[in-house]
Amino acid sequence: MNFVELRAYAIAGKVDELNLISMEGGIYLLEARMHGAAYPLSDAHGEMVHLRSVEHAREVLHNFPTLPFNLVHTSVHDEMCGLGASAGESLKVPIAFGSAWQH
């Protein structure tokens, strides 16, 4: 899903939530959740959009309607120990959609 599609779905009220997924190396990926399915945000070339921070995500989404917005930290502990990934290991924290610094 690209920015134009995401904005259209958000305006239509079809996006349940947005998740900003924190990846190793300080990279953040954005996904939209609709009807239980995840739709990662991609650019015009179909490549995943890499964001630098929560504030960068807020800047990108500044003209979107307000949506539930979560920061998701995935755990690499199980993979590091060779035990396989566990879906229950992710930490999902609601965050403000707009910047706290906006007036």
Secondary structure, DSSP 8 states (H G I E B T S, - for coil): --HHHHHHHHHTT---EEEEEEETTTEEEEEEEETTEEEE-B-TTS-B-EE-SHHHHHHHTTTS----EEEEE---HHHHHTS---GGG-EEEE--SS-TT--
